[in-house]
Amino acid sequence: MKDLIGQAILDYQVSQTPAVLLTETDISEAEEMEVSYWFRSYKDMPELEQIALKKSKGKVLDIGCGAGSHTLYLQEKGLEVTAIDISPKAIEACQLRGVNNARLTNVLDVKNEQYDTLLLLMNGTGIFGRLIHITTYLEHLKTLLTPNGQILIDSSDLIYMFDEDEDGGKWIPMDNKDYYGELVFQVHYKGETEEAFNWLYLDYNTLQNAAHGCGLSCDLLYEGENYEYLAKLTKKGS
């Protein structure tokens, strides 16, 4: 991987110069994304993210931390936060921004640690990649929870992106896919193109069913007007 997202984040941290990434998927055209979005303050975050941060407690693991904006807010509130990402350059940017504990690692490689809050934001289900991997991730995340710990995770139901047929149903092409929220993403930055990667958008009911299958309770904390939602997962009985 060229780590173009991480490079864009690090470039902005170092230069503060406005820049854009181009992102496209196998079901959508290329769109511009301002790199500065990763550096937003709490007041500029969507309501969903503000709720997640308010509900974060205790020892926190910020999974897929990006530029570390969520971690920095929680640090300022006095919480002990570990920020992790698979992007070396994003982690470097986090360290430059003042994140106390930023680690280059995949969450699946985090072992023998427990947290009160696991935070997965900016489409946290994305890291699952494909539907078949949900159980693997949820079972692993469960091992990282303290007895009364929580997983705060967001996503969006992409059903709205598909056309309706004459009977009112949705016309969903499923070539080489198990689920309509499985997307293939590609990122472009400064004339370079990142290797395509899988990214999963998950509707709430599917997440809830998968959570229950892994022995986790699942509660809907927020539902937005654009099919986005925030969920809380906890060990059953906690």
MARDREN-871882 format. One record per residue: residue in one letter; x, z, y of N, C-alpha, C in turn. Coordinates in pm, whole numbers, padded with zeros to 5 digits, always signed. Example, Ala and Ser with C-alpha at 12.3 -4.5 7.8 and 13.67 -1.06 7.14 Angstrom:
BEGIN
A+01319+00780-00569+01230+00780-00450+01320+00780-00330 S+01285+00708-00225+01367+00714-00106+01290+00787+00003 
This chain:
BEGIN
M+00084+00000-00120+00000+00000+00000+00088+00000+00125 K+00048-00074+00225+00124-00080+00351+00097+00040+00441 D-00008+00115+00411-00045+00232+00491-00077+00192+00636 L-00157+00089+00652-00188+00039+00786-00274+00137+00865 I-00367+00206+00799-00446+00305+00872-00356+00416+00922 G-00268+00464+00834-00173+00567+00876-00082+00519+00987 Q-00039+00394+00979+00047+00339+01083-00025+00335+01217 A-00151+00295+01214-00230+00291+01337-00246+00430+01396 I-00272+00529+01311-00286+00667+01356-00156+00718+01417 L-00046+00692+01350+00084+00737+01400+00120+00667+01530 D+00095+00537+01539+00123+00463+01662+00047+00523+01779 Y-00080+00555+01757-00160+00611+01866-00109+00749+01905 Q-00073+00829+01807-00020+00963+01836+00106+00955+01921 V+00190+00860+01890+00319+00848+01960+00304+00785+02098 S+00218+00682+02108+00211+00605+02232+00087+00630+02316 Q-00022+00681+02253-00151+00699+02320-00204+00567+02378 T-00159+00456+02320-00202+00324+02366-00325+00279+02289 P-00433+00238+02357-00553+00193+02287-00521+00080+02190 A-00577+00088+02071-00557-00014+01969-00679-00015+01878 V-00693-00124+01804-00807-00135+01713-00759-00176+01574 L-00833-00129+01477-00822-00177+01340-00937-00273+01315 L-00917-00371+01232-01026-00454+01185-01056-00413+01041 T-01181-00380+01014-01221-00344+00878-01331-00440+00832 E-01323-00481+00708-01427-00566+00651-01449-00526+00506 T-01568-00556+00456-01600-00526+00317-01655-00651+00250 D-01679-00639+00121-01734-00753+00047-01881-00777+00078 I-01944-00691+00159-02084-00715+00197-02102-00719+00349 S-01992-00714+00424-02005-00714+00570-01889-00787+00636 E-01916-00836+00756-01814-00907+00832-01715-00808+00894 A-01604-00860+00941-01501-00778+01004-01556-00711+01130 E-01523-00581+01146-01564-00505+01264-01442-00434+01322 E-01445-00416+01452-01336-00343+01518-01363-00193+01513 M-01257-00117+01492-01266+00029+01496-01156+00081+01587 E-01194+00153+01690-01095+00209+01782-01015+00318+01710 V-00882+00306+01716-00795+00404+01652-00817+00543+01713 S-00853+00546+01840-00875+00674+01909-00986+00755+01845 Y-01072+00691+01764-01183+00763+01701-01131+00874+01610 W-01016+00855+01549-00959+00958+01463-00911+01080+01543 F-00900+01064+01675-00846+01170+01759-00953+01238+01844 R-01077+01220+01808-01187+01274+01889-01188+01427+01887 S-01234+01483+01996-01249+01628+02006-01382+01669+01944 Y-01401+01799+01928-01524+01850+01867-01648+01800+01941 K-01644+01801+02073-01763+01762+02150-01797+01613+02134 D-01699+01534+02092-01723+01391+02073-01754+01355+01928 M-01755+01454+01840-01784+01428+01699-01934+01413+01678 P-01974+01337+01577-02117+01329+01542-02171+01467+01505 E-02302+01484+01520-02365+01612+01489-02336+01654+01345 L-02336+01559+01254-02308+01588+01114-02174+01661+01098 E-02071+01610+01164-01938+01671+01153-01935+01807+01221 Q-02003+01821+01333-02008+01950+01401-02073+02056+01311 I-02179+02018+01241-02245+02111+01150-02149+02152+01039 A-02079+02054+00982-01985+02083+00873-01875+02179+00919 L-01825+02160+01039-01719+02247+01089-01772+02388+01117 K-01894+02397+01169-01953+02528+01194-01974+02606+01064 K-02003+02533+00956-02031+02598+00828-01905+02621+00745 S-01791+02568+00789-01666+02592+00717-01628+02738+00728 K-01572+02792+00621-01541+02935+00618-01415+02959+00536 G-01353+03073+00562-01242+03119+00479-01124+03025+00475 K-01068+03012+00357-00954+02924+00333-01007+02783+00308 V-00959+02686+00388-01017+02552+00388-00916+02448+00341 L-00964+02352+00260-00885+02234+00224-00954+02113+00285 D-00887+02050+00382-00939+01930+00448-00885+01809+00372 I-00973+01746+00294-00934+01639+00203-00953+01504+00270 G-00846+01424+00275-00851+01298+00348-00854+01325+00497 C-00757+01401+00543-00762+01459+00679-00740+01358+00791 G-00686+01239+00760-00663+01141+00866-00568+01193+00971 A-00612+01192+01097-00528+01239+01207-00536+01390+01226 G-00617+01457+01146-00620+01603+01150-00712+01666+01253 S-00805+01591+01308-00890+01644+01414-00979+01759+01366 H-01032+01747+01244-01115+01856+01190-01030+01980+01165 T-00913+01959+01108-00822+02070+01082-00784+02143+01209 L-00751+02070+01313-00708+02132+01439-00820+02217+01497 Y-00944+02170+01490-01055+02249+01541-01068+02380+01464 L-01059+02371+01332-01073+02491+01250-00956+02587+01269 Q-00837+02533+01286-00721+02616+01318-00744+02698+01444 E-00797+02630+01545-00822+02697+01673-00925+02808+01657 K-01012+02796+01556-01113+02900+01530-01057+03012+01442 G-00930+03001+01405-00865+03107+01330-00870+03094+01179 L-00918+02981+01128-00924+02962+00984-00789+02914+00930 E-00764+02948+00804-00644+02901+00735-00677+02767+00670 V-00614+02660+00718-00651+02526+00673-00530+02453+00617 T-00549+02390+00503-00451+02296+00448-00509+02157+00460 A-00434+02065+00521-00479+01927+00539-00402+01837+00443 I-00474+01756+00367-00406+01666+00274-00455+01523+00294 D-00366+01427+00266-00399+01286+00272-00298+01211+00187 I-00336+01090+00145-00243+01008+00068-00162+00915+00157 S-00183+00924+00289-00112+00841+00385+00007+00916+00444 P+00130+00874+00414+00248+00941+00470+00249+00943+00623 K+00207+00835+00683+00215+00826+00829+00104+00907+00896 A-00011+00916+00833-00116+01004+00886-00071+01149+00881 I-00006+01189+00773+00046+01326+00762+00152+01351+00868 E+00236+01253+00894+00336+01268+01001+00268+01288+01135 A+00161+01212+01160+00087+01227+01286+00024+01366+01295 C-00030+01415+01184-00088+01550+01182+00016+01655+01220 Q+00134+01642+01164+00240+01737+01194+00280+01731+01341 L+00284+01611+01397+00317+01596+01539+00208+01656+01627 R+00084+01654+01580-00028+01707+01658-00037+01859+01651 G+00035+01920+01558+00032+02065+01550-00045+02122+01432 V-00076+02038+01332-00138+02090+01211-00036+02178+01139 N-00074+02300+01109+00020+02397+01053+00063+02364+00911 N-00031+02314+00832-00001+02287+00691-00060+02152+00653 A+00019+02047+00665-00023+01912+00631+00062+01863+00513 R-00005+01822+00407+00065+01784+00284+00028+01643+00239 L+00129+01570+00196+00109+01437+00141+00078+01450-00008 T-00049+01436-00043-00087+01449-00183-00227+01395-00205 N-00253+01353-00327-00387+01316-00371-00458+01444-00416 V-00584+01458-00384-00656+01581-00420-00655+01605-00571 L-00651+01498-00650-00649+01514-00794-00520+01577-00843 D-00418+01578-00757-00290+01640-00792-00278+01784-00743 V-00380+01833-00676-00381+01972-00631-00424+02060-00747 K-00337+02148-00791-00364+02230-00909-00341+02378-00876 N-00411+02462-00951-00388+02607-00945-00400+02663-00803 E-00493+02608-00727-00522+02657-00592-00673+02671-00580 Q-00718+02766-00498-00861+02783-00476-00890+02801-00327 Y-01003+02748-00286-01041+02747-00146-01188+02788-00131 D-01218+02846-00016-01356+02883+00015-01437+02762+00062 T-01369+02665+00122-01435+02543+00169-01349+02422+00138 L-01409+02325+00071-01348+02193+00055-01422+02099+00149 L-01350+02038+00239-01410+01957+00345-01378+01809+00320 L-01482+01729+00304-01464+01585+00283-01558+01512+00379 L-01501+01466+00492-01581+01404+00597-01537+01259+00623 M-01614+01191+00708-01598+01048+00735-01619+00969+00605 N-01737+00983+00550-01776+00933+00419-01685+00991+00312 G-01702+01121+00290-01619+01193+00195-01628+01141+00053 T-01742+01081+00015-01753+01027-00121-01668+00901-00139 G-01615+00850-00030-01537+00727-00039-01421+00735-00136 I-01356+00852-00141-01237+00866-00225-01269+00854-00374 F-01396+00867-00412-01432+00849-00552-01408+00705-00597 G-01415+00614-00505-01386+00474-00534-01501+00399-00599 R-01539+00443-00718-01648+00380-00791-01736+00488-00855 L-01857+00448-00891-01953+00542-00945-01900+00612-01070 I-01826+00542-01152-01780+00599-01279-01681+00713-01258 H-01627+00727-01137-01528+00831-01111-01586+00960-01054 I-01716+00962-01027-01776+01078-00961-01753+01206-01040 T-01782+01202-01169-01769+01322-01251-01625+01373-01253 T-01529+01282-01263-01388+01322-01262-01355+01400-01136 Y-01399+01348-01021-01370+01415-00894-01445+01546-00880 L-01574+01546-00911-01652+01669-00893-01603+01779-00986 E-01570+01746-01108-01519+01847-01200-01386+01904-01149 H-01303+01819-01091-01176+01868-01037-01199+01953-00912 L-01285+01907-00823-01313+01984-00701-01368+02122-00737 K-01447+02126-00841-01504+02254-00886-01395+02354-00922 T-01283+02306-00979-01174+02397-01016-01102+02452-00895 L-01119+02389-00779-01051+02433-00657-01135+02530-00575 L-01256+02563-00622-01345+02651-00549-01325+02797-00589 T-01329+02884-00491-01343+03027-00519-01483+03050-00575 P-01511+03165-00634-01643+03188-00694-01759+03160-00600 N-01744+03191-00472-01850+03166-00374-01816+03052-00280 G-01726+02965-00325-01681+02855-00240-01784+02743-00228 Q-01757+02650-00135-01850+02541-00107-01774+02411-00087 I-01837+02303-00124-01789+02168-00094-01882+02111+00012 L-01828+02074+00126-01906+02008+00232-01864+01861+00235 I-01958+01774+00205-01927+01633+00187-02035+01546+00249 D-01995+01435+00308-02092+01346+00371-02082+01205+00312 S-02190+01130+00332-02191+00989+00294-02312+00923+00358 S-02338+00799+00319-02453+00724+00370-02512+00643+00257 D-02643+00625+00263-02713+00539+00168-02715+00398+00228 L-02649+00303+00161-02637+00167+00216-02754+00077+00180 I-02861+00132+00124-02972+00049+00081-03029-00034+00196 Y-03015+00017+00318-03070-00053+00435-03000-00185+00463 M-02881-00204+00406-02804-00325+00435-02850-00445+00354 F-02939-00424+00259-02980-00531+00169-03119-00582+00203 D-03141-00711+00184-03267-00776+00217-03377-00738+00119 E-03500-00737+00169-03615-00712+00084-03666-00844+00025 D-03715-00837-00100-03777-00955-00159-03927-00956-00126 E-03998-01051-00180-04139-01069-00145-04225-00949-00187 D-04182-00876-00286-04259-00762-00335-04222-00631-00265 G-04133-00639-00168-04093-00519-00096-03974-00448-00156 G-03925-00500-00269-03806-00443-00330-03680-00495-00261 K-03567-00438-00297-03441-00478-00236-03368-00579-00325 W-03315-00683-00260-03237-00783-00330-03089-00742-00323 I-03036-00693-00434-02901-00637-00435-02813-00711-00533 P-02720-00794-00485-02626-00860-00577-02532-00757-00637 M-02516-00758-00769-02439-00655-00837-02322-00713-00916 D-02265-00821-00868-02153-00883-00938-02038-00784-00952 N-01999-00755-01075-01886-00667-01105-01902-00527-01046 K-02027-00483-01028-02053-00351-00972-02150-00274-01059 D-02136-00142-01059-02230-00055-01129-02334+00005-01034 Y-02310-00011-00902-02393+00059-00803-02376-00011-00669 Y-02485-00018-00593-02482-00096-00469-02394-00036-00360 G-02357+00093-00374-02271+00155-00273-02123+00138-00301 E-02088+00066-00406-01947+00039-00435-01901-00079-00349 L-01813-00051-00255-01762-00155-00166-01614-00178-00189 V-01572-00298-00157-01429-00330-00154-01391-00346-00008 F-01301-00261+00039-01261-00259+00179-01129-00331+00199 Q-01117-00392+00315-00989-00447+00356-00966-00414+00503 V-00843-00379+00537-00808-00336+00671-00700-00429+00726 H-00716-00464+00855-00617-00548+00923-00568-00474+01047 Y-00437-00481+01070-00379-00414+01187-00253-00486+01230 K-00250-00525+01356-00135-00592+01415-00085-00709+01331 G-00181-00790+01286-00147-00911+01214-00118-00892+01066 E-00124-00768+01018-00100-00741+00876-00231-00705+00807 T-00234-00729+00678-00353-00700+00599-00319-00604+00486 E-00399-00499+00476-00379-00400+00370-00432-00452+00237 E-00376-00406+00130-00429-00437-00002-00571-00383-00012 A-00661-00463-00066-00802-00422-00077-00815-00297-00163 F-00913-00211-00130-00932-00088-00206-01081-00058-00221 N-01114+00013-00328-01253+00051-00355-01290+00174-00272 W-01414+00175-00225-01463+00284-00140-01611+00302-00170 L-01653+00425-00199-01789+00449-00247-01877+00516-00142 Y-01989+00452-00111-02097+00514-00034-02205+00554-00132 L-02253+00678-00120-02339+00734-00223-02468+00789-00163 D-02581+00748-00218-02708+00806-00170-02718+00951-00217 Y-02797+01029-00145-02802+01173-00172-02853+01205-00312 N-02956+01136-00358-03012+01169-00489-02910+01147-00601 T-02830+01042-00589-02728+01016-00690-02621+01124-00687 L-02581+01167-00566-02485+01276-00555-02542+01404-00615 Q-02666+01433-00583-02731+01554-00633-02737+01554-00786 N-02775+01443-00846-02782+01434-00991-02645+01452-01055 A-02543+01390-00995-02407+01404-01048-02358+01548-01035 A-02390+01611-00923-02349+01750-00903-02413+01841-01008 H-02542+01824-01031-02612+01905-01131-02550+01886-01269 G-02510+01763-01300-02447+01736-01428-02312+01804-01444 C-02250+01842-01332-02121+01911-01334-02136+02062-01313 G-02259+02111-01319-02280+02253-01301-02272+02300-01158 L-02304+02210-01065-02301+02242-00923-02440+02231-00863 S-02474+02323-00775-02595+02310-00694-02565+02218-00577 C-02666+02148-00529-02647+02054-00419-02760+02070-00319 D-02726+02099-00194-02825+02119-00089-02800+02021+00025 L-02907+01965+00077-02900+01874+00189-02898+01954+00319 L-02789+01943+00396-02775+02018+00520-02816+01938+00643 Y-02804+01806+00634-02833+01722+00751-02863+01581+00702 E-02961+01520+00766-02993+01380+00738-03015+01309+00869 G-02938+01203+00894-02945+01133+01021-03038+01013+01018 E-03053+00950+01131-03144+00837+01145-03089+00710+01083 N-02959+00707+01055-02895+00587+01002-02853+00605+00857 Y-02933+00684+00784-02913+00704+00640-02790+00788+00605 E-02726+00848+00705-02612+00934+00677-02661+01076+00650 Y-02582+01151+00573-02622+01288+00538-02501+01375+00514 L-02524+01505+00521-02423+01606+00487-02480+01693+00377 A-02401+01717+00272-02446+01798+00160-02349+01914+00135 K-02404+02021+00079-02323+02136+00038-02336+02154-00112 L-02222+02157-00181-02219+02178-00324-02157+02313-00353 T-02218+02390-00441-02166+02520-00481-02180+02537-00631 K-02104+02629-00686-02117+02658-00829-02254+02721-00852 K-02321+02678-00957-02453+02733-00987-02444+02881-01014 G-02535+02956-00949-02536+03099-00964-02455+03172-00860 S-02383+03097-00775-02301+03164-00672-02383+03192-00548 
